[in-house]
Structures are given as C-alpha cells and as structure tokens.
Amino acid sequence: MKLKFYRDYVIGKFKESLFATFIGVVSGLAASLLDFFINFFHTLSFGLKLQFFHLMVVALYMAVVASMES
C-alpha cells in the first residue's frame, strides 16, 4: 500500500515537472520567436539571427531550471 502511494507520488511529480518543462519551452520559444520577427522585419541582418539563437538557448535553460525546481 505504501509502495503504491510512493509510486503514484513519483509519477505525479514527474508529470508536473514534464508539464512545467513543456510550458517553459513553449513560452520561451513564443517570446523569442515574437522578438525575432519584430527585429527581423525592422532590420535584416545576421546579428539578429544570432540573437534569436541566444534567446532560444536562454529559454531552454530557464525551462530546465523550472523543471528542476518543481
């Protein structure tokens, strides 16, 4: 009985962290895509594409940190 409760608790925590990771990645990518398109249409340059890549890396890092905390 105790083992089943512990298993359900672990599965629940895993699902929560997976959901938090998904939300973090989606919101981070949406924000970086929005920023990228705003900048991209103002000035077309390679530097902004590099900035977009940097924002994606930061968004993924924030998603990983958020999933580790929950």
OpenMM code with the backbone's topology and positions (N, CA, C; nanometers):
from openmm import Vec3, app, unit

residues = "MET LYS LEU LYS PHE TYR ARG ASP TYR VAL ILE GLY LYS PHE LYS GLU SER LEU PHE ALA THR PHE ILE GLY VAL VAL SER GLY LEU ALA ALA SER LEU LEU ASP PHE PHE ILE ASN PHE PHE HIS THR LEU SER PHE GLY LEU LYS LEU GLN PHE PHE HIS LEU MET VAL VAL ALA LEU TYR MET ALA VAL VAL ALA SER MET GLU SER".split()
positions = [
    Vec3(0.0835, -0.1204, 0.0000),
    Vec3(0.0000, 0.0000, 0.0000),
    Vec3(0.0868, 0.1252, 0.0000),
    Vec3(0.1899, 0.1232, 0.0860),
    Vec3(0.2786, 0.2387, 0.0949),
    Vec3(0.3583, 0.2556, -0.0345),
    Vec3(0.3991, 0.1422, -0.0931),
    Vec3(0.4765, 0.1462, -0.2164),
    Vec3(0.3932, 0.2038, -0.3314),
    Vec3(0.2655, 0.1660, -0.3386),
    Vec3(0.1769, 0.2192, -0.4431),
    Vec3(0.1602, 0.3703, -0.4275),
    Vec3(0.1436, 0.4161, -0.3037),
    Vec3(0.1307, 0.5598, -0.2787),
    Vec3(0.2580, 0.6331, -0.3232),
    Vec3(0.3737, 0.5765, -0.2899),
    Vec3(0.5009, 0.6390, -0.3275),
    Vec3(0.5159, 0.6413, -0.4796),
    Vec3(0.4781, 0.5303, -0.5466),
    Vec3(0.4875, 0.5251, -0.6925),
    Vec3(0.3971, 0.6306, -0.7566),
    Vec3(0.2738, 0.6426, -0.7080),
    Vec3(0.1811, 0.7427, -0.7612),
    Vec3(0.2327, 0.8840, -0.7365),
    Vec3(0.2959, 0.9052, -0.6214),
    Vec3(0.3522, 1.0363, -0.5888),
    Vec3(0.4651, 1.0717, -0.6857),
    Vec3(0.5535, 0.9746, -0.7107),
    Vec3(0.6668, 0.9982, -0.8016),
    Vec3(0.6168, 1.0242, -0.9438),
    Vec3(0.5189, 0.9451, -0.9886),
    Vec3(0.4637, 0.9644, -1.1239),
    Vec3(0.3968, 1.1017, -1.1338),
    Vec3(0.3249, 1.1408, -1.0294),
    Vec3(0.2610, 1.2725, -1.0291),
    Vec3(0.3625, 1.3851, -1.0371),
    Vec3(0.4707, 1.3732, -0.9585),
    Vec3(0.5754, 1.4758, -0.9625),
    Vec3(0.6424, 1.4813, -1.0987),
    Vec3(0.6641, 1.3633, -1.1588),
    Vec3(0.7252, 1.3591, -1.2910),
    Vec3(0.6368, 1.4270, -1.3941),
    Vec3(0.5049, 1.4000, -1.3877),
    Vec3(0.4122, 1.4636, -1.4817),
    Vec3(0.4094, 1.6148, -1.4612),
    Vec3(0.4139, 1.6591, -1.3350),
    Vec3(0.4162, 1.8037, -1.3077),
    Vec3(0.5413, 1.8671, -1.3660),
    Vec3(0.6571, 1.8033, -1.3462),
    Vec3(0.7814, 1.8620, -1.3961),
    Vec3(0.7850, 1.8595, -1.5484),
    Vec3(0.7275, 1.7535, -1.6072),
    Vec3(0.7211, 1.7466, -1.7524),
    Vec3(0.6330, 1.8582, -1.8073),
    Vec3(0.5197, 1.8822, -1.7408),
    Vec3(0.4285, 1.9883, -1.7828),
    Vec3(0.4954, 2.1251, -1.7661),
    Vec3(0.5678, 2.1442, -1.6542),
    Vec3(0.6373, 2.2715, -1.6319),
    Vec3(0.7447, 2.2927, -1.7381),
    Vec3(0.8142, 2.1864, -1.7754),
    Vec3(0.9154, 2.1970, -1.8807),
    Vec3(0.8508, 2.2349, -2.0131),
    Vec3(0.7389, 2.1698, -2.0454),
    Vec3(0.6677, 2.1982, -2.1705),
    Vec3(0.6211, 2.3432, -2.1744),
    Vec3(0.5617, 2.3902, -2.0642),
    Vec3(0.5135, 2.5288, -2.0583),
    Vec3(0.6310, 2.6256, -2.0709),
    Vec3(0.7416, 2.5963, -2.0028),
    Vec3(0.8594, 2.6826, -2.0106),
    Vec3(0.9163, 2.6898, -2.1505),
    Vec3(0.9256, 2.5750, -2.2163),
    Vec3(0.9810, 2.5730, -2.3526),
    Vec3(0.8882, 2.6470, -2.4484),
    Vec3(0.7582, 2.6203, -2.4385),
    Vec3(0.6630, 2.6841, -2.5310),
    Vec3(0.6605, 2.8354, -2.5105),
    Vec3(0.6548, 2.8802, -2.3847),
    Vec3(0.6502, 3.0252, -2.3615),
    Vec3(0.7824, 3.0914, -2.3991),
    Vec3(0.8934, 3.0232, -2.3710),
    Vec3(1.0233, 3.0789, -2.4087),
    Vec3(1.0394, 3.0891, -2.5590),
    Vec3(0.9990, 2.9847, -2.6299),
    Vec3(1.0085, 2.9876, -2.7762),
    Vec3(0.9136, 3.0900, -2.8358),
    Vec3(0.7932, 3.1019, -2.7784),
    Vec3(0.6985, 3.2012, -2.8297),
    Vec3(0.7534, 3.3420, -2.8118),
    Vec3(0.8126, 3.3695, -2.6951),
    Vec3(0.8690, 3.5024, -2.6702),
    Vec3(0.9876, 3.5295, -2.7620),
    Vec3(1.0747, 3.4300, -2.7802),
    Vec3(1.1906, 3.4534, -2.8659),
    Vec3(1.1506, 3.4640, -3.0125),
    Vec3(1.0492, 3.3862, -3.0542),
    Vec3(1.0015, 3.3984, -3.1922),
    Vec3(0.9394, 3.5356, -3.2168),
    Vec3(0.8607, 3.5827, -3.1219),
    Vec3(0.7991, 3.7147, -3.1359),
    Vec3(0.9071, 3.8229, -3.1443),
    Vec3(1.0043, 3.8150, -3.0550),
    Vec3(1.1148, 3.9116, -3.0556),
    Vec3(1.1937, 3.9027, -3.1861),
    Vec3(1.2167, 3.7796, -3.2316),
    Vec3(1.2919, 3.7605, -3.3553),
    Vec3(1.2202, 3.8229, -3.4740),
    Vec3(1.0890, 3.7984, -3.4852),
    Vec3(1.0167, 3.8516, -3.6004),
    Vec3(1.0067, 4.0039, -3.5957),
    Vec3(0.9915, 4.0604, -3.4757),
    Vec3(0.9885, 4.2059, -3.4644),
    Vec3(1.1213, 4.2639, -3.5115),
    Vec3(1.2310, 4.2068, -3.4623),
    Vec3(1.3641, 4.2552, -3.5016),
    Vec3(1.3944, 4.2241, -3.6472),
    Vec3(1.3517, 4.1070, -3.6929),
    Vec3(1.3832, 4.0634, -3.8287),
    Vec3(1.3196, 4.1545, -3.9322),
    Vec3(1.1983, 4.1991, -3.9070),
    Vec3(1.1321, 4.2857, -4.0047),
    Vec3(1.1814, 4.4295, -3.9970),
    Vec3(1.2395, 4.4670, -3.8839),
    Vec3(1.2953, 4.6031, -3.8759),
    Vec3(1.4272, 4.6114, -3.9511),
    Vec3(1.5171, 4.5209, -3.9200),
    Vec3(1.6466, 4.5194, -3.9903),
    Vec3(1.6856, 4.3763, -4.0179),
    Vec3(1.7182, 4.3442, -4.1405),
    Vec3(1.7560, 4.2081, -4.1775),
    Vec3(1.9081, 4.1965, -4.1694),
    Vec3(1.9548, 4.1297, -4.0648),
    Vec3(2.0991, 4.1128, -4.0518),
    Vec3(2.1294, 3.9806, -3.9823),
    Vec3(2.2529, 3.9369, -3.9937),
    Vec3(2.2947, 3.8102, -3.9339),
    Vec3(2.2993, 3.8191, -3.7824),
    Vec3(2.3294, 3.9373, -3.7306),
    Vec3(2.3394, 3.9553, -3.5856),
    Vec3(2.2102, 3.9232, -3.5136),
    Vec3(2.0967, 3.9561, -3.5749),
    Vec3(1.9684, 3.9288, -3.5108),
    Vec3(1.9365, 3.7802, -3.5123),
    Vec3(1.9831, 3.7100, -3.6165),
    Vec3(1.9635, 3.5649, -3.6180),
    Vec3(2.0448, 3.5009, -3.5058),
    Vec3(2.1620, 3.5549, -3.4799),
    Vec3(2.2444, 3.5070, -3.3691),
    Vec3(2.1755, 3.5366, -3.2363),
    Vec3(2.1141, 3.6537, -3.2262),
    Vec3(2.0406, 3.6904, -3.1048),
    Vec3(1.9223, 3.5956, -3.0834),
    Vec3(1.8548, 3.5565, -3.1905),
    Vec3(1.7436, 3.4620, -3.1816),
    Vec3(1.7925, 3.3281, -3.1264),
    Vec3(1.9077, 3.2811, -3.1752),
    Vec3(1.9639, 3.1554, -3.1258),
    Vec3(1.9971, 3.1670, -2.9770),
    Vec3(2.0537, 3.2806, -2.9378),
    Vec3(2.0874, 3.3038, -2.7979),
    Vec3(1.9609, 3.3024, -2.7109),
    Vec3(1.8545, 3.3648, -2.7571),
    Vec3(1.7283, 3.3653, -2.6822),
    Vec3(1.6702, 3.2250, -2.6684),
    Vec3(1.6840, 3.1430, -2.7722),
    Vec3(1.6345, 3.0054, -2.7644),
    Vec3(1.7128, 2.9264, -2.6601),
    Vec3(1.8442, 2.9461, -2.6556),
    Vec3(1.9270, 2.8766, -2.5563),
    Vec3(1.8872, 2.9195, -2.4156),
    Vec3(1.8663, 3.0497, -2.3952),
    Vec3(1.8255, 3.1004, -2.2640),
    Vec3(1.6885, 3.0446, -2.2254),
    Vec3(1.5956, 3.0373, -2.3210),
    Vec3(1.4622, 2.9838, -2.2926),
    Vec3(1.4692, 2.8367, -2.2528),
    Vec3(1.5525, 2.7596, -2.3213),
    Vec3(1.5664, 2.6183, -2.2857),
    Vec3(1.6295, 2.6024, -2.1483),
    Vec3(1.7289, 2.6867, -2.1169),
    Vec3(1.7928, 2.6817, -1.9853),
    Vec3(1.6914, 2.7141, -1.8755),
    Vec3(1.6092, 2.8166, -1.8980),
    Vec3(1.5080, 2.8534, -1.7987),
    Vec3(1.4058, 2.7420, -1.7807),
    Vec3(1.3715, 2.6731, -1.8885),
    Vec3(1.2772, 2.5618, -1.8782),
    Vec3(1.3357, 2.4470, -1.7968),
    Vec3(1.4634, 2.4192, -1.8171),
    Vec3(1.5285, 2.3122, -1.7406),
    Vec3(1.5338, 2.3482, -1.5931),
    Vec3(1.5684, 2.4734, -1.5622),
    Vec3(1.5740, 2.5170, -1.4225),
    Vec3(1.4354, 2.5104, -1.3588),
    Vec3(1.3330, 2.5514, -1.4324),
    Vec3(1.1965, 2.5474, -1.3789),
    Vec3(1.1532, 2.4039, -1.3516),
    Vec3(1.1919, 2.3122, -1.4382),
    Vec3(1.1515, 2.1727, -1.4169),
    Vec3(1.2275, 2.1111, -1.2997),
    Vec3(1.3484, 2.1551, -1.2753),
    Vec3(1.4257, 2.1011, -1.1623),
    Vec3(1.3710, 2.1521, -1.0290),
    Vec3(1.3168, 2.2734, -1.0284),
    Vec3(1.2663, 2.3311, -0.9034),
    Vec3(1.1332, 2.2707, -0.8625),
    Vec3(1.0528, 2.2277, -0.9595),
    Vec3(0.9199, 2.1763, -0.9241),
    Vec3(0.9260, 2.0290, -0.8856),
] * unit.nanometer
topology = app.Topology()
chain = topology.addChain("A")
for resn in residues:
    res = topology.addResidue(resn, chain)
    for name in ("N", "CA", "C"):
        topology.addAtom(name, app.Element.getBySymbol(name[0]), res)
